[in-house]
Amino acid sequence: MHSEVVASRSADQRDSSRESRNGTPTLDAVSLAIIQQLQEDGRRPYAAIGKAVGLSEAAVRQRVQKLLDQGVMQIVAVTDPLTVGFRRQAMVGINVEGDVESIADALTGMSEVEYVVMTAGSFDILAEIVCEDDDHLLDVINKRIRALPGVRSTESFVYMKLKKQTYMWGTR
């Protein structure tokens, strides 16, 4: 891996990414390697990352900042919702009449909604919701989601137990 990264680094010493035709960044091997290092340990020092990918600490710092600024990645602490007081999680399938995007935008503004994806299939939108308890979940679904103009129906999939939660798919 290191030799591939060094070869890529010499080809493009400064730029961590370029925009593709659709406006999304196209990442080079060095940026992907930096992301992989941070996915393994989000607190890994830039000097250690630089050693692993063949860059200086300052160059890693600049690339990480650019990746953050472009929205390519976030560096966050991922918690277990149960241990921080959120005892109820659910995936909610939502069917919409009219503009799906406006409903998705409204959902993104709700603090309890952690994940929103527009889909093709049985539902127009899937939204992951994290709440303190069943009453809180009922309030979010019944009084806030179903009250949105254009929401035709919802179907809730309450989580009984979370078996896997990882975010390591970013560099495959």
ZABAMI-77587 format. One line per field, with one value per residue: chain; x, y, z of N, C-alpha, C, O in turn. Coordinates in steps of 0.05 Angstrom, whole numbers, plus 5000, padded with zeros to 4 digits. Example, Ala and Ser with C-alpha at 12.3 -4.5 7.8 and 13.67 -1.06 7.14 Angstrom:
BEGIN
chain A | A
n_east 5264 | 5257
n_north 4886 | 4955
n_up 5156 | 5142
ca_east 5246 | 5273
ca_north 4910 | 4979
ca_up 5156 | 5143
c_east 5264 | 5258
c_north 4934 | 5001
c_up 5156 | 5157
o_east 5285 | 5268
o_north 4934 | 5023
o_up 5169 | 5161
% end
This chain:
BEGIN
chain A | A | A | A | A | A | A | A | A | A | A | A | A | A | A | A | A | A | A | A | A | A | A | A | A | A | A | A | A | A | A | A | A | A | A | A | A | A | A | A | A | A | A | A | A | A | A | A | A | A | A | A | A | A | A | A | A | A | A | A | A | A | A | A | A | A | A | A | A | A | A | A | A | A | A | A | A | A | A | A | A | A | A | A | A | A | A | A | A | A | A | A | A | A | A | A | A | A | A | A | A | A | A | A | A | A | A | A | A | A | A | A | A | A | A | A | A | A | A | A | A | A | A | A | A | A | A | A | A | A | A | A | A | A | A | A | A | A | A | A | A | A | A | A | A | A | A | A | A | A | A | A | A | A | A | A | A | A | A | A | A | A | A | A | A | A | A | A | A | A | A | A
n_east 5017 | 5039 | 5077 | 5044 | 5016 | 5057 | 5075 | 5029 | 5028 | 5073 | 5056 | 5016 | 5026 | 5002 | 4945 | 4889 | 4843 | 4801 | 4747 | 4696 | 4658 | 4605 | 4608 | 4624 | 4678 | 4736 | 4776 | 4845 | 4895 | 4926 | 4893 | 4851 | 4879 | 4891 | 4839 | 4826 | 4863 | 4843 | 4792 | 4804 | 4825 | 4802 | 4829 | 4881 | 4947 | 4968 | 5022 | 5034 | 4998 | 5019 | 5069 | 5051 | 5028 | 5065 | 5072 | 5085 | 5071 | 5046 | 5026 | 4989 | 4953 | 4934 | 4908 | 4870 | 4838 | 4819 | 4789 | 4750 | 4727 | 4706 | 4665 | 4673 | 4685 | 4673 | 4696 | 4679 | 4653 | 4626 | 4571 | 4541 | 4474 | 4440 | 4472 | 4476 | 4426 | 4385 | 4337 | 4304 | 4304 | 4288 | 4274 | 4242 | 4197 | 4174 | 4121 | 4106 | 4067 | 4074 | 4128 | 4185 | 4235 | 4227 | 4202 | 4243 | 4281 | 4254 | 4254 | 4309 | 4317 | 4299 | 4318 | 4318 | 4321 | 4368 | 4388 | 4374 | 4348 | 4332 | 4294 | 4284 | 4231 | 4192 | 4185 | 4188 | 4223 | 4271 | 4281 | 4322 | 4310 | 4325 | 4307 | 4287 | 4250 | 4192 | 4146 | 4167 | 4185 | 4134 | 4112 | 4146 | 4137 | 4080 | 4062 | 4098 | 4126 | 4083 | 4051 | 4072 | 4061 | 4043 | 4062 | 4042 | 4039 | 4067 | 4113 | 4138 | 4198 | 4218 | 4277 | 4302 | 4350 | 4414 | 4462 | 4506 | 4545 | 4580 | 4626 | 4661 | 4661 | 4681 | 4729 | 4730
n_north 4976 | 5025 | 5038 | 5046 | 5091 | 5129 | 5133 | 5154 | 5202 | 5229 | 5240 | 5276 | 5322 | 5364 | 5367 | 5338 | 5321 | 5323 | 5353 | 5312 | 5302 | 5307 | 5341 | 5320 | 5306 | 5272 | 5226 | 5217 | 5165 | 5176 | 5209 | 5174 | 5136 | 5166 | 5175 | 5123 | 5112 | 5148 | 5126 | 5079 | 5099 | 5155 | 5192 | 5189 | 5213 | 5266 | 5264 | 5209 | 5189 | 5214 | 5188 | 5137 | 5144 | 5171 | 5227 | 5294 | 5318 | 5368 | 5369 | 5327 | 5349 | 5392 | 5365 | 5335 | 5377 | 5398 | 5355 | 5354 | 5406 | 5400 | 5365 | 5312 | 5278 | 5268 | 5279 | 5248 | 5230 | 5168 | 5144 | 5094 | 5092 | 5073 | 5076 | 5130 | 5149 | 5143 | 5104 | 5083 | 5065 | 5071 | 5052 | 5088 | 5080 | 5119 | 5141 | 5185 | 5238 | 5277 | 5324 | 5292 | 5308 | 5356 | 5336 | 5303 | 5343 | 5370 | 5330 | 5325 | 5369 | 5355 | 5340 | 5289 | 5255 | 5217 | 5198 | 5203 | 5179 | 5180 | 5136 | 5081 | 5038 | 5004 | 5046 | 5117 | 5147 | 5132 | 5139 | 5143 | 5142 | 5166 | 5162 | 5180 | 5147 | 5104 | 5138 | 5186 | 5171 | 5160 | 5211 | 5239 | 5211 | 5212 | 5265 | 5299 | 5277 | 5252 | 5296 | 5328 | 5363 | 5325 | 5276 | 5212 | 5160 | 5121 | 5072 | 5037 | 5009 | 4983 | 4981 | 4925 | 4905 | 4929 | 4904 | 4913 | 4969 | 5005 | 5048 | 5039 | 5037 | 5074 | 5074 | 5031
n_up 5000 | 5016 | 4976 | 4932 | 4949 | 4954 | 4901 | 4878 | 4906 | 4887 | 4836 | 4843 | 4882 | 4913 | 4910 | 4939 | 4918 | 4861 | 4825 | 4799 | 4738 | 4755 | 4797 | 4847 | 4891 | 4866 | 4893 | 4907 | 4915 | 4960 | 4992 | 5001 | 5031 | 5077 | 5096 | 5109 | 5150 | 5189 | 5196 | 5222 | 5270 | 5295 | 5325 | 5313 | 5308 | 5264 | 5248 | 5253 | 5215 | 5170 | 5166 | 5153 | 5103 | 5073 | 5074 | 5099 | 5166 | 5165 | 5112 | 5114 | 5151 | 5121 | 5079 | 5106 | 5127 | 5079 | 5060 | 5099 | 5092 | 5041 | 5051 | 5046 | 5087 | 5157 | 5223 | 5279 | 5344 | 5354 | 5386 | 5429 | 5427 | 5469 | 5515 | 5524 | 5537 | 5499 | 5486 | 5447 | 5381 | 5312 | 5244 | 5196 | 5145 | 5093 | 5054 | 5001 | 4974 | 4918 | 4921 | 4938 | 4955 | 4985 | 5031 | 5050 | 5061 | 5103 | 5142 | 5153 | 5184 | 5234 | 5299 | 5321 | 5278 | 5248 | 5200 | 5132 | 5073 | 5005 | 4968 | 4920 | 4910 | 4958 | 4993 | 4993 | 5022 | 5072 | 5141 | 5196 | 5264 | 5328 | 5394 | 5461 | 5487 | 5479 | 5479 | 5462 | 5410 | 5387 | 5388 | 5353 | 5304 | 5298 | 5308 | 5283 | 5236 | 5206 | 5203 | 5165 | 5105 | 5049 | 5065 | 5058 | 5081 | 5135 | 5157 | 5211 | 5236 | 5290 | 5327 | 5358 | 5377 | 5369 | 5328 | 5295 | 5279 | 5240 | 5205 | 5163 | 5108 | 5074 | 5042 | 5008
ca_east 5000 | 5055 | 5089 | 5023 | 5010 | 5080 | 5074 | 5007 | 5035 | 5091 | 5041 | 4999 | 5037 | 4987 | 4916 | 4879 | 4820 | 4792 | 4719 | 4687 | 4638 | 4580 | 4614 | 4634 | 4707 | 4748 | 4798 | 4869 | 4903 | 4935 | 4869 | 4837 | 4895 | 4887 | 4812 | 4827 | 4877 | 4825 | 4770 | 4815 | 4827 | 4797 | 4847 | 4909 | 4962 | 4975 | 5049 | 5032 | 4985 | 5039 | 5089 | 5038 | 5021 | 5087 | 5070 | 5092 | 5048 | 5032 | 5011 | 4966 | 4935 | 4921 | 4890 | 4847 | 4821 | 4806 | 4768 | 4728 | 4714 | 4691 | 4644 | 4679 | 4685 | 4670 | 4710 | 4660 | 4651 | 4601 | 4563 | 4519 | 4451 | 4430 | 4488 | 4473 | 4399 | 4366 | 4329 | 4287 | 4312 | 4271 | 4276 | 4214 | 4193 | 4155 | 4110 | 4102 | 4053 | 4087 | 4157 | 4199 | 4258 | 4218 | 4198 | 4270 | 4293 | 4241 | 4264 | 4337 | 4316 | 4290 | 4341 | 4316 | 4326 | 4397 | 4395 | 4352 | 4355 | 4310 | 4297 | 4266 | 4221 | 4167 | 4183 | 4202 | 4244 | 4277 | 4292 | 4330 | 4303 | 4335 | 4291 | 4291 | 4233 | 4170 | 4129 | 4182 | 4183 | 4107 | 4108 | 4161 | 4124 | 4052 | 4057 | 4116 | 4130 | 4057 | 4038 | 4085 | 4044 | 4054 | 4067 | 4018 | 4038 | 4093 | 4115 | 4160 | 4213 | 4231 | 4301 | 4302 | 4378 | 4434 | 4483 | 4530 | 4544 | 4607 | 4627 | 4686 | 4657 | 4689 | 4752 | 4730
ca_north 5000 | 5049 | 5045 | 5057 | 5118 | 5146 | 5137 | 5173 | 5228 | 5243 | 5248 | 5299 | 5329 | 5382 | 5365 | 5314 | 5312 | 5340 | 5347 | 5297 | 5317 | 5313 | 5359 | 5307 | 5302 | 5247 | 5224 | 5202 | 5143 | 5187 | 5218 | 5149 | 5124 | 5183 | 5169 | 5096 | 5116 | 5161 | 5108 | 5060 | 5113 | 5183 | 5208 | 5183 | 5238 | 5272 | 5254 | 5180 | 5185 | 5222 | 5167 | 5114 | 5150 | 5184 | 5257 | 5308 | 5323 | 5392 | 5361 | 5312 | 5368 | 5407 | 5347 | 5329 | 5401 | 5400 | 5334 | 5363 | 5429 | 5390 | 5348 | 5284 | 5262 | 5281 | 5265 | 5250 | 5208 | 5152 | 5133 | 5074 | 5108 | 5063 | 5085 | 5159 | 5155 | 5140 | 5076 | 5073 | 5071 | 5059 | 5060 | 5094 | 5081 | 5141 | 5145 | 5214 | 5248 | 5302 | 5328 | 5276 | 5323 | 5374 | 5320 | 5295 | 5367 | 5374 | 5309 | 5331 | 5390 | 5344 | 5331 | 5260 | 5241 | 5215 | 5189 | 5206 | 5171 | 5178 | 5109 | 5070 | 5013 | 5005 | 5072 | 5140 | 5157 | 5118 | 5157 | 5130 | 5160 | 5159 | 5176 | 5173 | 5125 | 5099 | 5161 | 5205 | 5161 | 5164 | 5240 | 5246 | 5200 | 5220 | 5294 | 5315 | 5266 | 5248 | 5322 | 5342 | 5362 | 5307 | 5249 | 5195 | 5139 | 5114 | 5045 | 5038 | 4985 | 4989 | 4965 | 4909 | 4904 | 4938 | 4884 | 4923 | 4997 | 5014 | 5068 | 5034 | 5032 | 5098 | 5071 | 5006
ca_up 5000 | 5019 | 4951 | 4915 | 4958 | 4948 | 4872 | 4873 | 4918 | 4869 | 4812 | 4850 | 4908 | 4929 | 4909 | 4950 | 4903 | 4839 | 4822 | 4775 | 4721 | 4769 | 4819 | 4871 | 4891 | 4860 | 4912 | 4899 | 4933 | 4986 | 5008 | 5010 | 5053 | 5100 | 5106 | 5121 | 5175 | 5208 | 5203 | 5241 | 5295 | 5289 | 5341 | 5304 | 5303 | 5236 | 5243 | 5248 | 5189 | 5149 | 5163 | 5140 | 5075 | 5059 | 5073 | 5124 | 5184 | 5154 | 5087 | 5123 | 5164 | 5099 | 5064 | 5124 | 5127 | 5053 | 5059 | 5117 | 5079 | 5017 | 5059 | 5039 | 5112 | 5183 | 5245 | 5301 | 5363 | 5350 | 5412 | 5431 | 5436 | 5494 | 5538 | 5528 | 5544 | 5477 | 5489 | 5425 | 5354 | 5291 | 5217 | 5188 | 5116 | 5088 | 5027 | 4997 | 4950 | 4909 | 4922 | 4958 | 4965 | 5006 | 5055 | 5059 | 5073 | 5129 | 5160 | 5161 | 5205 | 5260 | 5314 | 5326 | 5253 | 5244 | 5173 | 5113 | 5046 | 4986 | 4957 | 4900 | 4921 | 4973 | 5006 | 4980 | 5041 | 5097 | 5161 | 5221 | 5286 | 5354 | 5414 | 5489 | 5494 | 5460 | 5477 | 5446 | 5383 | 5378 | 5384 | 5328 | 5281 | 5296 | 5308 | 5267 | 5209 | 5193 | 5199 | 5142 | 5080 | 5028 | 5076 | 5053 | 5101 | 5147 | 5169 | 5230 | 5242 | 5315 | 5332 | 5383 | 5387 | 5349 | 5327 | 5281 | 5271 | 5232 | 5184 | 5150 | 5080 | 5058 | 5024 | 4993
c_east 5017 | 5067 | 5069 | 5017 | 5032 | 5080 | 5052 | 5014 | 5054 | 5077 | 5025 | 5005 | 5017 | 4957 | 4907 | 4855 | 4815 | 4762 | 4714 | 4667 | 4613 | 4584 | 4623 | 4664 | 4715 | 4774 | 4821 | 4876 | 4912 | 4912 | 4854 | 4852 | 4892 | 4860 | 4813 | 4841 | 4858 | 4801 | 4779 | 4817 | 4825 | 4815 | 4876 | 4923 | 4969 | 5004 | 5049 | 5019 | 5005 | 5059 | 5077 | 5033 | 5042 | 5085 | 5080 | 5067 | 5032 | 5015 | 4986 | 4945 | 4919 | 4901 | 4866 | 4828 | 4806 | 4783 | 4744 | 4713 | 4697 | 4667 | 4648 | 4678 | 4679 | 4686 | 4692 | 4664 | 4625 | 4595 | 4543 | 4495 | 4440 | 4445 | 4486 | 4444 | 4378 | 4359 | 4312 | 4298 | 4293 | 4279 | 4247 | 4214 | 4170 | 4147 | 4100 | 4084 | 4066 | 4117 | 4170 | 4221 | 4250 | 4213 | 4225 | 4283 | 4280 | 4251 | 4292 | 4338 | 4307 | 4313 | 4341 | 4323 | 4356 | 4406 | 4371 | 4362 | 4330 | 4315 | 4279 | 4257 | 4195 | 4163 | 4197 | 4225 | 4247 | 4290 | 4298 | 4325 | 4313 | 4321 | 4297 | 4275 | 4210 | 4152 | 4142 | 4180 | 4155 | 4102 | 4122 | 4146 | 4096 | 4048 | 4075 | 4120 | 4103 | 4043 | 4050 | 4066 | 4058 | 4061 | 4041 | 4016 | 4066 | 4091 | 4141 | 4172 | 4229 | 4254 | 4298 | 4330 | 4396 | 4457 | 4509 | 4525 | 4573 | 4605 | 4653 | 4684 | 4669 | 4712 | 4752 | 4731
c_north 5025 | 5057 | 5057 | 5086 | 5137 | 5152 | 5157 | 5201 | 5243 | 5253 | 5273 | 5307 | 5345 | 5377 | 5338 | 5303 | 5332 | 5334 | 5331 | 5313 | 5324 | 5330 | 5347 | 5303 | 5274 | 5246 | 5208 | 5182 | 5153 | 5196 | 5194 | 5136 | 5140 | 5177 | 5142 | 5097 | 5128 | 5143 | 5087 | 5073 | 5143 | 5202 | 5204 | 5209 | 5241 | 5262 | 5224 | 5174 | 5192 | 5200 | 5143 | 5119 | 5165 | 5214 | 5268 | 5312 | 5347 | 5385 | 5345 | 5330 | 5383 | 5390 | 5340 | 5353 | 5404 | 5379 | 5342 | 5386 | 5420 | 5372 | 5319 | 5267 | 5281 | 5265 | 5269 | 5227 | 5194 | 5139 | 5109 | 5089 | 5099 | 5074 | 5115 | 5168 | 5154 | 5111 | 5065 | 5084 | 5058 | 5069 | 5065 | 5096 | 5101 | 5141 | 5173 | 5218 | 5274 | 5301 | 5313 | 5292 | 5343 | 5360 | 5312 | 5319 | 5373 | 5354 | 5315 | 5353 | 5380 | 5332 | 5301 | 5243 | 5241 | 5209 | 5191 | 5197 | 5169 | 5151 | 5103 | 5043 | 5018 | 5032 | 5093 | 5149 | 5136 | 5138 | 5141 | 5151 | 5148 | 5176 | 5166 | 5149 | 5122 | 5123 | 5183 | 5197 | 5166 | 5193 | 5248 | 5236 | 5212 | 5250 | 5310 | 5304 | 5264 | 5275 | 5338 | 5340 | 5344 | 5280 | 5233 | 5173 | 5134 | 5085 | 5045 | 5011 | 4991 | 4970 | 4951 | 4907 | 4912 | 4919 | 4895 | 4952 | 5005 | 5034 | 5064 | 5030 | 5054 | 5094 | 5045 | 5012
c_up 5000 | 4992 | 4931 | 4923 | 4951 | 4918 | 4866 | 4883 | 4899 | 4844 | 4818 | 4879 | 4925 | 4931 | 4919 | 4934 | 4880 | 4837 | 4796 | 4759 | 4736 | 4794 | 4845 | 4869 | 4883 | 4876 | 4901 | 4920 | 4960 | 5003 | 5018 | 5033 | 5079 | 5113 | 5121 | 5148 | 5197 | 5215 | 5223 | 5269 | 5289 | 5305 | 5334 | 5298 | 5273 | 5230 | 5237 | 5221 | 5166 | 5145 | 5148 | 5110 | 5060 | 5055 | 5100 | 5141 | 5174 | 5129 | 5094 | 5135 | 5142 | 5084 | 5081 | 5124 | 5101 | 5050 | 5077 | 5103 | 5055 | 5025 | 5052 | 5064 | 5135 | 5203 | 5269 | 5320 | 5359 | 5376 | 5408 | 5442 | 5463 | 5518 | 5543 | 5530 | 5522 | 5474 | 5466 | 5399 | 5334 | 5264 | 5208 | 5157 | 5111 | 5059 | 5024 | 4972 | 4943 | 4913 | 4945 | 4971 | 4987 | 5032 | 5067 | 5073 | 5101 | 5150 | 5170 | 5182 | 5232 | 5275 | 5319 | 5302 | 5247 | 5216 | 5155 | 5086 | 5029 | 4971 | 4933 | 4911 | 4936 | 4987 | 4990 | 4996 | 5064 | 5116 | 5186 | 5243 | 5312 | 5375 | 5442 | 5497 | 5474 | 5457 | 5459 | 5416 | 5372 | 5372 | 5358 | 5304 | 5277 | 5292 | 5290 | 5239 | 5194 | 5188 | 5176 | 5118 | 5059 | 5038 | 5073 | 5074 | 5112 | 5156 | 5186 | 5235 | 5267 | 5320 | 5359 | 5395 | 5364 | 5349 | 5313 | 5273 | 5265 | 5209 | 5168 | 5120 | 5062 | 5039 | 5008 | 4963
o_east 5012 | 5067 | 5075 | 5013 | 5027 | 5085 | 5056 | 5007 | 5051 | 5085 | 5021 | 4991 | 5016 | 4945 | 4916 | 4848 | 4824 | 4752 | 4726 | 4661 | 4600 | 4566 | 4629 | 4674 | 4703 | 4792 | 4817 | 4863 | 4908 | 4911 | 4845 | 4840 | 4891 | 4858 | 4801 | 4832 | 4858 | 4790 | 4763 | 4812 | 4844 | 4816 | 4894 | 4912 | 4974 | 5009 | 5063 | 5027 | 5007 | 5067 | 5090 | 5033 | 5039 | 5095 | 5083 | 5044 | 5007 | 4993 | 4965 | 4921 | 4895 | 4879 | 4843 | 4803 | 4782 | 4762 | 4722 | 4688 | 4676 | 4651 | 4629 | 4670 | 4679 | 4690 | 4690 | 4676 | 4603 | 4611 | 4532 | 4496 | 4432 | 4434 | 4494 | 4438 | 4355 | 4373 | 4306 | 4302 | 4282 | 4289 | 4230 | 4228 | 4150 | 4164 | 4087 | 4087 | 4069 | 4130 | 4168 | 4226 | 4265 | 4219 | 4229 | 4296 | 4295 | 4255 | 4298 | 4358 | 4308 | 4328 | 4362 | 4328 | 4368 | 4428 | 4349 | 4383 | 4310 | 4337 | 4260 | 4273 | 4179 | 4140 | 4216 | 4245 | 4227 | 4309 | 4280 | 4334 | 4311 | 4322 | 4309 | 4284 | 4209 | 4143 | 4128 | 4176 | 4152 | 4089 | 4110 | 4142 | 4089 | 4032 | 4069 | 4118 | 4101 | 4026 | 4040 | 4057 | 4081 | 4065 | 4021 | 3994 | 4086 | 4069 | 4162 | 4157 | 4251 | 4252 | 4293 | 4333 | 4393 | 4471 | 4530 | 4504 | 4588 | 4584 | 4666 | 4702 | 4668 | 4716 | 4773 | 4731
o_north 5044 | 5081 | 5075 | 5103 | 5159 | 5175 | 5175 | 5221 | 5267 | 5273 | 5290 | 5299 | 5342 | 5381 | 5317 | 5280 | 5355 | 5313 | 5336 | 5336 | 5344 | 5334 | 5361 | 5298 | 5254 | 5262 | 5188 | 5181 | 5141 | 5189 | 5194 | 5126 | 5128 | 5174 | 5139 | 5084 | 5118 | 5145 | 5078 | 5060 | 5155 | 5226 | 5215 | 5226 | 5222 | 5253 | 5215 | 5156 | 5177 | 5195 | 5131 | 5101 | 5170 | 5225 | 5254 | 5310 | 5346 | 5395 | 5348 | 5328 | 5387 | 5398 | 5340 | 5350 | 5411 | 5385 | 5336 | 5386 | 5432 | 5365 | 5303 | 5243 | 5305 | 5241 | 5292 | 5206 | 5207 | 5125 | 5106 | 5097 | 5116 | 5081 | 5124 | 5191 | 5162 | 5096 | 5041 | 5108 | 5036 | 5091 | 5047 | 5113 | 5100 | 5141 | 5184 | 5204 | 5292 | 5281 | 5320 | 5290 | 5347 | 5371 | 5313 | 5316 | 5380 | 5362 | 5311 | 5355 | 5395 | 5315 | 5289 | 5219 | 5262 | 5215 | 5182 | 5207 | 5157 | 5146 | 5119 | 5028 | 5035 | 5040 | 5087 | 5159 | 5125 | 5152 | 5127 | 5174 | 5125 | 5200 | 5145 | 5132 | 5137 | 5129 | 5196 | 5214 | 5175 | 5200 | 5263 | 5251 | 5221 | 5258 | 5333 | 5319 | 5274 | 5277 | 5359 | 5318 | 5348 | 5261 | 5240 | 5169 | 5142 | 5075 | 5051 | 4991 | 5002 | 4946 | 4963 | 4909 | 4902 | 4917 | 4886 | 4959 | 5011 | 5036 | 5084 | 5020 | 5052 | 5111 | 5039 | 4993
o_up 4985 | 4986 | 4916 | 4905 | 4942 | 4911 | 4849 | 4871 | 4896 | 4833 | 4801 | 4897 | 4950 | 4951 | 4910 | 4936 | 4882 | 4845 | 4776 | 4767 | 4730 | 4810 | 4864 | 4848 | 4891 | 4873 | 4888 | 4942 | 4980 | 5027 | 5041 | 5052 | 5100 | 5137 | 5142 | 5167 | 5219 | 5237 | 5240 | 5289 | 5279 | 5299 | 5347 | 5283 | 5260 | 5207 | 5219 | 5207 | 5147 | 5122 | 5131 | 5094 | 5036 | 5036 | 5119 | 5131 | 5174 | 5127 | 5082 | 5129 | 5144 | 5078 | 5070 | 5122 | 5101 | 5040 | 5069 | 5103 | 5050 | 5008 | 5053 | 5062 | 5133 | 5200 | 5280 | 5314 | 5361 | 5388 | 5387 | 5465 | 5479 | 5539 | 5564 | 5526 | 5526 | 5462 | 5464 | 5395 | 5340 | 5261 | 5212 | 5146 | 5125 | 5041 | 5042 | 4952 | 4960 | 4907 | 4968 | 4995 | 5006 | 5054 | 5091 | 5093 | 5119 | 5173 | 5194 | 5196 | 5251 | 5264 | 5322 | 5304 | 5243 | 5208 | 5163 | 5077 | 5037 | 4962 | 4928 | 4921 | 4928 | 4992 | 4975 | 4985 | 5073 | 5108 | 5197 | 5242 | 5317 | 5374 | 5446 | 5513 | 5454 | 5435 | 5443 | 5399 | 5349 | 5351 | 5342 | 5284 | 5255 | 5276 | 5284 | 5219 | 5172 | 5171 | 5168 | 5111 | 5052 | 5022 | 5086 | 5085 | 5099 | 5162 | 5176 | 5238 | 5265 | 5316 | 5379 | 5419 | 5341 | 5370 | 5320 | 5262 | 5283 | 5196 | 5161 | 5107 | 5037 | 5022 | 4996 | 4947
% end
